Amino acid sequence: MKDEIIKSEAELGKVLKSRRNDLQITQKQLADFCDLSHNGISQIEMGEKSVRLSTLLKLGKMLGFKIVLKMED
């Protein structure tokens, strides 16, 4: 998985959905792991719902990514 610079909720949703599909994880499985509804995962993947940091950390654990904060020059 290459590094991604995410600049919008829509971009985040696309990256999460792509990674979930690569790992052959269903929305239901991901929702159960993150204590969300299936609909909640769908809304995140479509960029229609904001994601709390705690949820993003759970998503990262299940999908195998880490969050890095990089300060701009």
mmJSON file of the N, C-alpha and C atoms, coordinates in Angstrom:
{"data_MODEL":{"atom_site":{
"group_PDB":["ATOM","ATOM","ATOM","ATOM","ATOM","ATOM","ATOM","ATOM","ATOM","ATOM","ATOM","ATOM","ATOM","ATOM","ATOM","ATOM","ATOM","ATOM","ATOM","ATOM","ATOM","ATOM","ATOM","ATOM","ATOM","ATOM","ATOM","ATOM","ATOM","ATOM","ATOM","ATOM","ATOM","ATOM","ATOM","ATOM","ATOM","ATOM","ATOM","ATOM","ATOM","ATOM","ATOM","ATOM","ATOM","ATOM","ATOM","ATOM","ATOM","ATOM","ATOM","ATOM","ATOM","ATOM","ATOM","ATOM","ATOM","ATOM","ATOM","ATOM","ATOM","ATOM","ATOM","ATOM","ATOM","ATOM","ATOM","ATOM","ATOM","ATOM","ATOM","ATOM","ATOM","ATOM","ATOM","ATOM","ATOM","ATOM","ATOM","ATOM","ATOM","ATOM","ATOM","ATOM","ATOM","ATOM","ATOM","ATOM","ATOM","ATOM","ATOM","ATOM","ATOM","ATOM","ATOM","ATOM","ATOM","ATOM","ATOM","ATOM","ATOM","ATOM","ATOM","ATOM","ATOM","ATOM","ATOM","ATOM","ATOM","ATOM","ATOM","ATOM","ATOM","ATOM","ATOM","ATOM","ATOM","ATOM","ATOM","ATOM","ATOM","ATOM","ATOM","ATOM","ATOM","ATOM","ATOM","ATOM","ATOM","ATOM","ATOM","ATOM","ATOM","ATOM","ATOM","ATOM","ATOM","ATOM","ATOM","ATOM","ATOM","ATOM","ATOM","ATOM","ATOM","ATOM","ATOM","ATOM","ATOM","ATOM","ATOM","ATOM","ATOM","ATOM","ATOM","ATOM","ATOM","ATOM","ATOM","ATOM","ATOM","ATOM","ATOM","ATOM","ATOM","ATOM","ATOM","ATOM","ATOM","ATOM","ATOM","ATOM","ATOM","ATOM","ATOM","ATOM","ATOM","ATOM","ATOM","ATOM","ATOM","ATOM","ATOM","ATOM","ATOM","ATOM","ATOM","ATOM","ATOM","ATOM","ATOM","ATOM","ATOM","ATOM","ATOM","ATOM","ATOM","ATOM","ATOM","ATOM","ATOM","ATOM","ATOM","ATOM","ATOM","ATOM","ATOM","ATOM","ATOM","ATOM","ATOM","ATOM","ATOM","ATOM","ATOM","ATOM","ATOM","ATOM","ATOM"],
"id":[1,2,3,4,5,6,7,8,9,10,11,12,13,14,15,16,17,18,19,20,21,22,23,24,25,26,27,28,29,30,31,32,33,34,35,36,37,38,39,40,41,42,43,44,45,46,47,48,49,50,51,52,53,54,55,56,57,58,59,60,61,62,63,64,65,66,67,68,69,70,71,72,73,74,75,76,77,78,79,80,81,82,83,84,85,86,87,88,89,90,91,92,93,94,95,96,97,98,99,100,101,102,103,104,105,106,107,108,109,110,111,112,113,114,115,116,117,118,119,120,121,122,123,124,125,126,127,128,129,130,131,132,133,134,135,136,137,138,139,140,141,142,143,144,145,146,147,148,149,150,151,152,153,154,155,156,157,158,159,160,161,162,163,164,165,166,167,168,169,170,171,172,173,174,175,176,177,178,179,180,181,182,183,184,185,186,187,188,189,190,191,192,193,194,195,196,197,198,199,200,201,202,203,204,205,206,207,208,209,210,211,212,213,214,215,216,217,218,219],
"type_symbol":["N","C","C","N","C","C","N","C","C","N","C","C","N","C","C","N","C","C","N","C","C","N","C","C","N","C","C","N","C","C","N","C","C","N","C","C","N","C","C","N","C","C","N","C","C","N","C","C","N","C","C","N","C","C","N","C","C","N","C","C","N","C","C","N","C","C","N","C","C","N","C","C","N","C","C","N","C","C","N","C","C","N","C","C","N","C","C","N","C","C","N","C","C","N","C","C","N","C","C","N","C","C","N","C","C","N","C","C","N","C","C","N","C","C","N","C","C","N","C","C","N","C","C","N","C","C","N","C","C","N","C","C","N","C","C","N","C","C","N","C","C","N","C","C","N","C","C","N","C","C","N","C","C","N","C","C","N","C","C","N","C","C","N","C","C","N","C","C","N","C","C","N","C","C","N","C","C","N","C","C","N","C","C","N","C","C","N","C","C","N","C","C","N","C","C","N","C","C","N","C","C","N","C","C","N","C","C","N","C","C","N","C","C","N","C","C","N","C","C"],
"label_atom_id":["N","CA","C","N","CA","C","N","CA","C","N","CA","C","N","CA","C","N","CA","C","N","CA","C","N","CA","C","N","CA","C","N","CA","C","N","CA","C","N","CA","C","N","CA","C","N","CA","C","N","CA","C","N","CA","C","N","CA","C","N","CA","C","N","CA","C","N","CA","C","N","CA","C","N","CA","C","N","CA","C","N","CA","C","N","CA","C","N","CA","C","N","CA","C","N","CA","C","N","CA","C","N","CA","C","N","CA","C","N","CA","C","N","CA","C","N","CA","C","N","CA","C","N","CA","C","N","CA","C","N","CA","C","N","CA","C","N","CA","C","N","CA","C","N","CA","C","N","CA","C","N","CA","C","N","CA","C","N","CA","C","N","CA","C","N","CA","C","N","CA","C","N","CA","C","N","CA","C","N","CA","C","N","CA","C","N","CA","C","N","CA","C","N","CA","C","N","CA","C","N","CA","C","N","CA","C","N","CA","C","N","CA","C","N","CA","C","N","CA","C","N","CA","C","N","CA","C","N","CA","C","N","CA","C","N","CA","C","N","CA","C","N","CA","C","N","CA","C","N","CA","C","N","CA","C"],
"label_alt_id":[null,null,null,null,null,null,null,null,null,null,null,null,null,null,null,null,null,null,null,null,null,null,null,null,null,null,null,null,null,null,null,null,null,null,null,null,null,null,null,null,null,null,null,null,null,null,null,null,null,null,null,null,null,null,null,null,null,null,null,null,null,null,null,null,null,null,null,null,null,null,null,null,null,null,null,null,null,null,null,null,null,null,null,null,null,null,null,null,null,null,null,null,null,null,null,null,null,null,null,null,null,null,null,null,null,null,null,null,null,null,null,null,null,null,null,null,null,null,null,null,null,null,null,null,null,null,null,null,null,null,null,null,null,null,null,null,null,null,null,null,null,null,null,null,null,null,null,null,null,null,null,null,null,null,null,null,null,null,null,null,null,null,null,null,null,null,null,null,null,null,null,null,null,null,null,null,null,null,null,null,null,null,null,null,null,null,null,null,null,null,null,null,null,null,null,null,null,null,null,null,null,null,null,null,null,null,null,null,null,null,null,null,null,null,null,null,null,null,null],
"label_comp_id":["MET","MET","MET","LYS","LYS","LYS","ASP","ASP","ASP","GLU","GLU","GLU","ILE","ILE","ILE","ILE","ILE","ILE","LYS","LYS","LYS","SER","SER","SER","GLU","GLU","GLU","ALA","ALA","ALA","GLU","GLU","GLU","LEU","LEU","LEU","GLY","GLY","GLY","LYS","LYS","LYS","VAL","VAL","VAL","LEU","LEU","LEU","LYS","LYS","LYS","SER","SER","SER","ARG","ARG","ARG","ARG","ARG","ARG","ASN","ASN","ASN","ASP","ASP","ASP","LEU","LEU","LEU","GLN","GLN","GLN","ILE","ILE","ILE","THR","THR","THR","GLN","GLN","GLN","LYS","LYS","LYS","GLN","GLN","GLN","LEU","LEU","LEU","ALA","ALA","ALA","ASP","ASP","ASP","PHE","PHE","PHE","CYS","CYS","CYS","ASP","ASP","ASP","LEU","LEU","LEU","SER","SER","SER","HIS","HIS","HIS","ASN","ASN","ASN","GLY","GLY","GLY","ILE","ILE","ILE","SER","SER","SER","GLN","GLN","GLN","ILE","ILE","ILE","GLU","GLU","GLU","MET","MET","MET","GLY","GLY","GLY","GLU","GLU","GLU","LYS","LYS","LYS","SER","SER","SER","VAL","VAL","VAL","ARG","ARG","ARG","LEU","LEU","LEU","SER","SER","SER","THR","THR","THR","LEU","LEU","LEU","LEU","LEU","LEU","LYS","LYS","LYS","LEU","LEU","LEU","GLY","GLY","GLY","LYS","LYS","LYS","MET","MET","MET","LEU","LEU","LEU","GLY","GLY","GLY","PHE","PHE","PHE","LYS","LYS","LYS","ILE","ILE","ILE","VAL","VAL","VAL","LEU","LEU","LEU","LYS","LYS","LYS","MET","MET","MET","GLU","GLU","GLU","ASP","ASP","ASP"],
"label_asym_id":["A","A","A","A","A","A","A","A","A","A","A","A","A","A","A","A","A","A","A","A","A","A","A","A","A","A","A","A","A","A","A","A","A","A","A","A","A","A","A","A","A","A","A","A","A","A","A","A","A","A","A","A","A","A","A","A","A","A","A","A","A","A","A","A","A","A","A","A","A","A","A","A","A","A","A","A","A","A","A","A","A","A","A","A","A","A","A","A","A","A","A","A","A","A","A","A","A","A","A","A","A","A","A","A","A","A","A","A","A","A","A","A","A","A","A","A","A","A","A","A","A","A","A","A","A","A","A","A","A","A","A","A","A","A","A","A","A","A","A","A","A","A","A","A","A","A","A","A","A","A","A","A","A","A","A","A","A","A","A","A","A","A","A","A","A","A","A","A","A","A","A","A","A","A","A","A","A","A","A","A","A","A","A","A","A","A","A","A","A","A","A","A","A","A","A","A","A","A","A","A","A","A","A","A","A","A","A","A","A","A","A","A","A","A","A","A","A","A","A"],
"label_entity_id":["1","1","1","1","1","1","1","1","1","1","1","1","1","1","1","1","1","1","1","1","1","1","1","1","1","1","1","1","1","1","1","1","1","1","1","1","1","1","1","1","1","1","1","1","1","1","1","1","1","1","1","1","1","1","1","1","1","1","1","1","1","1","1","1","1","1","1","1","1","1","1","1","1","1","1","1","1","1","1","1","1","1","1","1","1","1","1","1","1","1","1","1","1","1","1","1","1","1","1","1","1","1","1","1","1","1","1","1","1","1","1","1","1","1","1","1","1","1","1","1","1","1","1","1","1","1","1","1","1","1","1","1","1","1","1","1","1","1","1","1","1","1","1","1","1","1","1","1","1","1","1","1","1","1","1","1","1","1","1","1","1","1","1","1","1","1","1","1","1","1","1","1","1","1","1","1","1","1","1","1","1","1","1","1","1","1","1","1","1","1","1","1","1","1","1","1","1","1","1","1","1","1","1","1","1","1","1","1","1","1","1","1","1","1","1","1","1","1","1"],
"label_seq_id":[1,1,1,2,2,2,3,3,3,4,4,4,5,5,5,6,6,6,7,7,7,8,8,8,9,9,9,10,10,10,11,11,11,12,12,12,13,13,13,14,14,14,15,15,15,16,16,16,17,17,17,18,18,18,19,19,19,20,20,20,21,21,21,22,22,22,23,23,23,24,24,24,25,25,25,26,26,26,27,27,27,28,28,28,29,29,29,30,30,30,31,31,31,32,32,32,33,33,33,34,34,34,35,35,35,36,36,36,37,37,37,38,38,38,39,39,39,40,40,40,41,41,41,42,42,42,43,43,43,44,44,44,45,45,45,46,46,46,47,47,47,48,48,48,49,49,49,50,50,50,51,51,51,52,52,52,53,53,53,54,54,54,55,55,55,56,56,56,57,57,57,58,58,58,59,59,59,60,60,60,61,61,61,62,62,62,63,63,63,64,64,64,65,65,65,66,66,66,67,67,67,68,68,68,69,69,69,70,70,70,71,71,71,72,72,72,73,73,73],
"pdbx_PDB_ins_code":[null,null,null,null,null,null,null,null,null,null,null,null,null,null,null,null,null,null,null,null,null,null,null,null,null,null,null,null,null,null,null,null,null,null,null,null,null,null,null,null,null,null,null,null,null,null,null,null,null,null,null,null,null,null,null,null,null,null,null,null,null,null,null,null,null,null,null,null,null,null,null,null,null,null,null,null,null,null,null,null,null,null,null,null,null,null,null,null,null,null,null,null,null,null,null,null,null,null,null,null,null,null,null,null,null,null,null,null,null,null,null,null,null,null,null,null,null,null,null,null,null,null,null,null,null,null,null,null,null,null,null,null,null,null,null,null,null,null,null,null,null,null,null,null,null,null,null,null,null,null,null,null,null,null,null,null,null,null,null,null,null,null,null,null,null,null,null,null,null,null,null,null,null,null,null,null,null,null,null,null,null,null,null,null,null,null,null,null,null,null,null,null,null,null,null,null,null,null,null,null,null,null,null,null,null,null,null,null,null,null,null,null,null,null,null,null,null,null,null],
"Cartn_x":[0.846,0.0,0.89,0.67,1.489,0.966,1.82,1.408,0.355,-0.615,-1.699,-1.782,-1.936,-2.219,-3.701,-4.439,-5.892,-6.265,-7.026,-7.393,-8.891,-9.668,-11.12,-11.724,-12.942,-13.659,-13.929,-14.172,-14.411,-13.166,-11.993,-10.746,-10.506,-10.756,-10.59,-11.498,-12.744,-13.686,-13.235,-12.716,-12.247,-11.076,-10.148,-8.976,-9.398,-10.289,-10.754,-11.489,-12.351,-13.101,-12.166,-11.201,-10.249,-9.458,-8.984,-8.215,-9.081,-10.309,-11.234,-11.466,-11.682,-11.896,-10.652,-9.472,-8.223,-8.081,-8.512,-8.398,-9.591,-10.563,-11.777,-12.53,-12.635,-13.392,-14.725,-15.8,-17.11,-17.339,-18.288,-18.663,-19.184,-19.926,-20.476,-19.363,-18.351,-17.227,-16.506,-16.28,-15.602,-16.456,-17.737,-18.661,-18.669,-18.73,-18.735,-17.457,-16.311,-15.034,-14.96,-15.534,-15.458,-16.645,-17.541,-18.753,-19.591,-19.728,-20.558,-21.614,-22.565,-23.542,-22.97,-23.546,-23.184,-23.388,-24.489,-24.795,-23.731,-23.212,-22.168,-20.91,-20.498,-19.328,-19.604,-20.784,-21.151,-21.066,-21.574,-21.533,-20.102,-19.249,-17.838,-17.192,-17.432,-16.824,-17.308,-18.518,-19.037,-18.676,-17.951,-17.543,-18.664,-19.71,-20.896,-20.908,-19.939,-19.939,-18.535,-18.429,-17.147,-16.749,-15.449,-14.932,-14.227,-14.598,-13.911,-12.529,-11.612,-10.254,-10.273,-11.066,-11.12,-11.566,-12.51,-12.968,-11.888,-11.198,-10.123,-9.009,-8.725,-7.714,-8.16,-9.435,-9.966,-9.917,-10.293,-10.224,-8.788,-7.853,-6.445,-5.974,-6.443,-6.059,-6.582,-7.829,-8.455,-7.912,-7.663,-7.262,-5.749,-5.011,-3.547,-2.9,-3.325,-2.638,-2.419,-1.494,-1.253,-1.48,-1.739,-2.01,-0.742,-0.313,0.874,0.489,0.868,0.66,1.961,1.873,3.066,2.807,3.693,3.553,3.957,3.193,3.508,4.579,5.399,6.455,5.894],
"Cartn_y":[-1.174,0.0,1.235,2.113,3.317,4.397,5.359,6.481,7.3,7.759,8.576,9.883,10.963,12.243,12.504,12.516,12.648,14.107,14.679,16.089,16.315,15.25,15.406,14.105,14.21,13.013,12.065,12.626,11.786,10.981,11.605,10.888,9.801,10.119,9.125,7.93,8.19,7.112,6.2,6.788,5.986,5.095,5.648,4.874,3.743,4.04,3.002,1.885,2.254,1.243,0.377,1.003,0.26,-0.743,-0.279,-1.158,-2.298,-1.978,-3.007,-4.066,-3.623,-4.571,-5.406,-4.773,-5.514,-6.643,-6.386,-7.379,-8.331,-8.121,-8.939,-8.954,-7.765,-7.58,-6.942,-7.446,-6.878,-5.62,-4.805,-3.635,-4.073,-5.162,-5.668,-6.059,-6.767,-7.157,-5.932,-4.963,-3.744,-2.965,-2.894,-2.203,-2.86,-4.174,-4.894,-4.612,-4.615,-4.374,-2.957,-2.003,-0.59,-0.123,-1.035,-0.691,0.363,0.186,1.058,0.22,0.893,0.181,-0.021,-0.982,-1.197,0.096,0.795,2.057,3.113,3.101,4.053,3.87,2.62,2.345,2.798,2.52,2.933,4.455,5.179,6.646,7.169,6.536,6.936,6.706,5.546,5.218,6.127,6.666,7.585,9.039,9.257,10.603,11.458,10.807,11.513,11.675,11.088,11.113,11.412,12.297,12.573,11.384,11.212,10.081,10.598,10.067,10.413,9.769,10.396,9.85,8.438,8.197,6.858,5.813,6.183,5.268,5.08,6.153,6.068,5.145,5.196,4.303,2.842,2.584,1.217,0.757,1.638,1.299,0.944,1.738,1.482,0.132,-0.233,-1.536,-2.683,-2.569,-3.639,-3.663,-2.481,-2.406,-2.332,-2.25,-2.303,-1.007,0.109,1.363,2.142,3.099,3.969,5.406,6.229,7.649,8.419,9.276,10.085,11.543,12.369,13.798,14.404,15.156,15.79,17.286,18.037,19.481,20.051,21.008,21.656,22.706,22.89,23.926,25.303],
"Cartn_z":[0.0,0.0,0.0,-0.951,-1.048,-0.112,0.17,1.01,0.29,1.025,0.475,1.252,0.551,1.188,0.967,2.05,1.998,2.254,1.344,1.48,1.617,1.582,1.728,2.241,2.726,3.188,2.027,0.847,-0.334,-0.69,-0.64,-0.922,0.115,1.38,2.441,2.185,1.834,1.567,0.443,-0.623,-1.762,-1.37,-0.596,-0.16,0.769,1.705,2.634,1.901,0.972,0.223,-0.615,-1.266,-2.084,-1.233,-0.08,0.801,1.334,1.723,2.224,1.156,-0.075,-1.175,-1.448,-1.403,-1.606,-0.59,0.637,1.703,1.773,0.888,0.816,2.153,2.735,3.973,3.598,4.141,3.839,4.684,4.237,5.023,6.389,6.428,7.691,8.654,8.159,9.008,9.564,8.71,9.129,10.126,9.861,10.766,12.142,12.182,13.453,14.248,13.57,14.225,14.798,14.083,14.47,15.305,15.651,16.402,15.68,14.367,13.536,12.84,12.243,11.422,10.021,9.321,7.921,7.137,7.431,6.767,7.077,8.292,8.675,7.845,7.626,6.787,5.365,4.865,3.516,3.369,4.349,4.298,4.343,5.144,5.196,3.837,3.245,1.951,0.833,0.964,-0.051,0.256,1.347,1.713,2.26,2.748,3.236,4.755,5.43,6.892,7.389,8.358,8.997,9.86,10.022,10.782,12.028,13.169,14.413,14.41,15.11,15.186,15.764,16.78,17.38,16.356,15.497,14.442,13.397,13.049,12.065,12.56,13.843,14.411,14.341,14.596,14.466,13.012,12.099,10.675,10.284,10.781,10.486,10.994,12.17,12.732,11.872,11.445,10.645,9.21,8.639,7.237,7.047,8.147,8.06,7.603,8.139,7.842,9.122,9.061,10.198,9.77,10.742,10.494,10.856,9.952,10.166,9.986,10.961,10.831,10.335,9.275,8.712,8.661,9.284,9.289,7.932,7.468,6.197,6.428,5.426,5.517,5.383],
"occupancy":[1.0,1.0,1.0,1.0,1.0,1.0,1.0,1.0,1.0,1.0,1.0,1.0,1.0,1.0,1.0,1.0,1.0,1.0,1.0,1.0,1.0,1.0,1.0,1.0,1.0,1.0,1.0,1.0,1.0,1.0,1.0,1.0,1.0,1.0,1.0,1.0,1.0,1.0,1.0,1.0,1.0,1.0,1.0,1.0,1.0,1.0,1.0,1.0,1.0,1.0,1.0,1.0,1.0,1.0,1.0,1.0,1.0,1.0,1.0,1.0,1.0,1.0,1.0,1.0,1.0,1.0,1.0,1.0,1.0,1.0,1.0,1.0,1.0,1.0,1.0,1.0,1.0,1.0,1.0,1.0,1.0,1.0,1.0,1.0,1.0,1.0,1.0,1.0,1.0,1.0,1.0,1.0,1.0,1.0,1.0,1.0,1.0,1.0,1.0,1.0,1.0,1.0,1.0,1.0,1.0,1.0,1.0,1.0,1.0,1.0,1.0,1.0,1.0,1.0,1.0,1.0,1.0,1.0,1.0,1.0,1.0,1.0,1.0,1.0,1.0,1.0,1.0,1.0,1.0,1.0,1.0,1.0,1.0,1.0,1.0,1.0,1.0,1.0,1.0,1.0,1.0,1.0,1.0,1.0,1.0,1.0,1.0,1.0,1.0,1.0,1.0,1.0,1.0,1.0,1.0,1.0,1.0,1.0,1.0,1.0,1.0,1.0,1.0,1.0,1.0,1.0,1.0,1.0,1.0,1.0,1.0,1.0,1.0,1.0,1.0,1.0,1.0,1.0,1.0,1.0,1.0,1.0,1.0,1.0,1.0,1.0,1.0,1.0,1.0,1.0,1.0,1.0,1.0,1.0,1.0,1.0,1.0,1.0,1.0,1.0,1.0,1.0,1.0,1.0,1.0,1.0,1.0,1.0,1.0,1.0,1.0,1.0,1.0,1.0,1.0,1.0,1.0,1.0,1.0],
"B_iso_or_equiv":[0.0,0.0,0.0,0.0,0.0,0.0,0.0,0.0,0.0,0.0,0.0,0.0,0.0,0.0,0.0,0.0,0.0,0.0,0.0,0.0,0.0,0.0,0.0,0.0,0.0,0.0,0.0,0.0,0.0,0.0,0.0,0.0,0.0,0.0,0.0,0.0,0.0,0.0,0.0,0.0,0.0,0.0,0.0,0.0,0.0,0.0,0.0,0.0,0.0,0.0,0.0,0.0,0.0,0.0,0.0,0.0,0.0,0.0,0.0,0.0,0.0,0.0,0.0,0.0,0.0,0.0,0.0,0.0,0.0,0.0,0.0,0.0,0.0,0.0,0.0,0.0,0.0,0.0,0.0,0.0,0.0,0.0,0.0,0.0,0.0,0.0,0.0,0.0,0.0,0.0,0.0,0.0,0.0,0.0,0.0,0.0,0.0,0.0,0.0,0.0,0.0,0.0,0.0,0.0,0.0,0.0,0.0,0.0,0.0,0.0,0.0,0.0,0.0,0.0,0.0,0.0,0.0,0.0,0.0,0.0,0.0,0.0,0.0,0.0,0.0,0.0,0.0,0.0,0.0,0.0,0.0,0.0,0.0,0.0,0.0,0.0,0.0,0.0,0.0,0.0,0.0,0.0,0.0,0.0,0.0,0.0,0.0,0.0,0.0,0.0,0.0,0.0,0.0,0.0,0.0,0.0,0.0,0.0,0.0,0.0,0.0,0.0,0.0,0.0,0.0,0.0,0.0,0.0,0.0,0.0,0.0,0.0,0.0,0.0,0.0,0.0,0.0,0.0,0.0,0.0,0.0,0.0,0.0,0.0,0.0,0.0,0.0,0.0,0.0,0.0,0.0,0.0,0.0,0.0,0.0,0.0,0.0,0.0,0.0,0.0,0.0,0.0,0.0,0.0,0.0,0.0,0.0,0.0,0.0,0.0,0.0,0.0,0.0,0.0,0.0,0.0,0.0,0.0,0.0],
"pdbx_formal_charge":[null,null,null,null,null,null,null,null,null,null,null,null,null,null,null,null,null,null,null,null,null,null,null,null,null,null,null,null,null,null,null,null,null,null,null,null,null,null,null,null,null,null,null,null,null,null,null,null,null,null,null,null,null,null,null,null,null,null,null,null,null,null,null,null,null,null,null,null,null,null,null,null,null,null,null,null,null,null,null,null,null,null,null,null,null,null,null,null,null,null,null,null,null,null,null,null,null,null,null,null,null,null,null,null,null,null,null,null,null,null,null,null,null,null,null,null,null,null,null,null,null,null,null,null,null,null,null,null,null,null,null,null,null,null,null,null,null,null,null,null,null,null,null,null,null,null,null,null,null,null,null,null,null,null,null,null,null,null,null,null,null,null,null,null,null,null,null,null,null,null,null,null,null,null,null,null,null,null,null,null,null,null,null,null,null,null,null,null,null,null,null,null,null,null,null,null,null,null,null,null,null,null,null,null,null,null,null,null,null,null,null,null,null,null,null,null,null,null,null],
"auth_seq_id":[1,1,1,2,2,2,3,3,3,4,4,4,5,5,5,6,6,6,7,7,7,8,8,8,9,9,9,10,10,10,11,11,11,12,12,12,13,13,13,14,14,14,15,15,15,16,16,16,17,17,17,18,18,18,19,19,19,20,20,20,21,21,21,22,22,22,23,23,23,24,24,24,25,25,25,26,26,26,27,27,27,28,28,28,29,29,29,30,30,30,31,31,31,32,32,32,33,33,33,34,34,34,35,35,35,36,36,36,37,37,37,38,38,38,39,39,39,40,40,40,41,41,41,42,42,42,43,43,43,44,44,44,45,45,45,46,46,46,47,47,47,48,48,48,49,49,49,50,50,50,51,51,51,52,52,52,53,53,53,54,54,54,55,55,55,56,56,56,57,57,57,58,58,58,59,59,59,60,60,60,61,61,61,62,62,62,63,63,63,64,64,64,65,65,65,66,66,66,67,67,67,68,68,68,69,69,69,70,70,70,71,71,71,72,72,72,73,73,73],
"auth_comp_id":["MET","MET","MET","LYS","LYS","LYS","ASP","ASP","ASP","GLU","GLU","GLU","ILE","ILE","ILE","ILE","ILE","ILE","LYS","LYS","LYS","SER","SER","SER","GLU","GLU","GLU","ALA","ALA","ALA","GLU","GLU","GLU","LEU","LEU","LEU","GLY","GLY","GLY","LYS","LYS","LYS","VAL","VAL","VAL","LEU","LEU","LEU","LYS","LYS","LYS","SER","SER","SER","ARG","ARG","ARG","ARG","ARG","ARG","ASN","ASN","ASN","ASP","ASP","ASP","LEU","LEU","LEU","GLN","GLN","GLN","ILE","ILE","ILE","THR","THR","THR","GLN","GLN","GLN","LYS","LYS","LYS","GLN","GLN","GLN","LEU","LEU","LEU","ALA","ALA","ALA","ASP","ASP","ASP","PHE","PHE","PHE","CYS","CYS","CYS","ASP","ASP","ASP","LEU","LEU","LEU","SER","SER","SER","HIS","HIS","HIS","ASN","ASN","ASN","GLY","GLY","GLY","ILE","ILE","ILE","SER","SER","SER","GLN","GLN","GLN","ILE","ILE","ILE","GLU","GLU","GLU","MET","MET","MET","GLY","GLY","GLY","GLU","GLU","GLU","LYS","LYS","LYS","SER","SER","SER","VAL","VAL","VAL","ARG","ARG","ARG","LEU","LEU","LEU","SER","SER","SER","THR","THR","THR","LEU","LEU","LEU","LEU","LEU","LEU","LYS","LYS","LYS","LEU","LEU","LEU","GLY","GLY","GLY","LYS","LYS","LYS","MET","MET","MET","LEU","LEU","LEU","GLY","GLY","GLY","PHE","PHE","PHE","LYS","LYS","LYS","ILE","ILE","ILE","VAL","VAL","VAL","LEU","LEU","LEU","LYS","LYS","LYS","MET","MET","MET","GLU","GLU","GLU","ASP","ASP","ASP"],
"auth_asym_id":["A","A","A","A","A","A","A","A","A","A","A","A","A","A","A","A","A","A","A","A","A","A","A","A","A","A","A","A","A","A","A","A","A","A","A","A","A","A","A","A","A","A","A","A","A","A","A","A","A","A","A","A","A","A","A","A","A","A","A","A","A","A","A","A","A","A","A","A","A","A","A","A","A","A","A","A","A","A","A","A","A","A","A","A","A","A","A","A","A","A","A","A","A","A","A","A","A","A","A","A","A","A","A","A","A","A","A","A","A","A","A","A","A","A","A","A","A","A","A","A","A","A","A","A","A","A","A","A","A","A","A","A","A","A","A","A","A","A","A","A","A","A","A","A","A","A","A","A","A","A","A","A","A","A","A","A","A","A","A","A","A","A","A","A","A","A","A","A","A","A","A","A","A","A","A","A","A","A","A","A","A","A","A","A","A","A","A","A","A","A","A","A","A","A","A","A","A","A","A","A","A","A","A","A","A","A","A","A","A","A","A","A","A","A","A","A","A","A","A"],
"auth_atom_id":["N","CA","C","N","CA","C","N","CA","C","N","CA","C","N","CA","C","N","CA","C","N","CA","C","N","CA","C","N","CA","C","N","CA","C","N","CA","C","N","CA","C","N","CA","C","N","CA","C","N","CA","C","N","CA","C","N","CA","C","N","CA","C","N","CA","C","N","CA","C","N","CA","C","N","CA","C","N","CA","C","N","CA","C","N","CA","C","N","CA","C","N","CA","C","N","CA","C","N","CA","C","N","CA","C","N","CA","C","N","CA","C","N","CA","C","N","CA","C","N","CA","C","N","CA","C","N","CA","C","N","CA","C","N","CA","C","N","CA","C","N","CA","C","N","CA","C","N","CA","C","N","CA","C","N","CA","C","N","CA","C","N","CA","C","N","CA","C","N","CA","C","N","CA","C","N","CA","C","N","CA","C","N","CA","C","N","CA","C","N","CA","C","N","CA","C","N","CA","C","N","CA","C","N","CA","C","N","CA","C","N","CA","C","N","CA","C","N","CA","C","N","CA","C","N","CA","C","N","CA","C","N","CA","C","N","CA","C","N","CA","C","N","CA","C","N","CA","C","N","CA","C","N","CA","C"],
"pdbx_PDB_model_num":[1,1,1,1,1,1,1,1,1,1,1,1,1,1,1,1,1,1,1,1,1,1,1,1,1,1,1,1,1,1,1,1,1,1,1,1,1,1,1,1,1,1,1,1,1,1,1,1,1,1,1,1,1,1,1,1,1,1,1,1,1,1,1,1,1,1,1,1,1,1,1,1,1,1,1,1,1,1,1,1,1,1,1,1,1,1,1,1,1,1,1,1,1,1,1,1,1,1,1,1,1,1,1,1,1,1,1,1,1,1,1,1,1,1,1,1,1,1,1,1,1,1,1,1,1,1,1,1,1,1,1,1,1,1,1,1,1,1,1,1,1,1,1,1,1,1,1,1,1,1,1,1,1,1,1,1,1,1,1,1,1,1,1,1,1,1,1,1,1,1,1,1,1,1,1,1,1,1,1,1,1,1,1,1,1,1,1,1,1,1,1,1,1,1,1,1,1,1,1,1,1,1,1,1,1,1,1,1,1,1,1,1,1,1,1,1,1,1,1]
}}}
